[in-house]
């Protein structure tokens, strides 16, 4: 099955998956717990601030795609929510850990993925992470990750998930950033030059006034 999720759906699904693995005693999650998991400031990139309605809308879309479920019943004061990504995508623990990291923290290098996924699965070496990424990238039904082009000034390429469609990371992002920095520096230099000239003018006027 081919999946195409928007960024909110990806964050909600990634948060559900992460919490099932790292804190299974609190899973499935209440809406309040899920909102907090999406909005937490650690282990998230970008950091977001979703409200209840935003998360509820994403949950409804995920349920329509059979990627999430809602639990209600006797003894439950509020509904709880969980994911079905394991059944839908037929992934193992290793693949789930890597995919989850990419979903909640965005593109990362192999080294970053190994270190950050430790709380969900231990990889003995970088080769194990690379093998896992290759498996996710070469799935016959739908590639779930891809390797991005190495950016100037970086040592390693990064990997990204494809649950929201193809990811295009070009040199322009780095070039634009460098150009922006150059423009800011030029503007600051101009401001300093103007301030210096004004100060020198004031000093001359003061000397003329006191002489």
Protein Blocks (a to p, Z undefined) as FASTA:
>chain_A
ZZdddfklmmmmmmmmmmmmmmmmlgccdfklmmmmmmpmghpacdddddfklmmmmmmm
mmmnopaccdedehiabdcdddfklmmnopafklmmmmmmmmmnopadfklmmmmmmmmo
ccfblklmmmmmmmmmmgfkbccbdcddddehiabdcdddfknopadddfklmmmmmmmm
mmmmmmmmmmmmmmmmmmmmmmmmmmmmmZZ
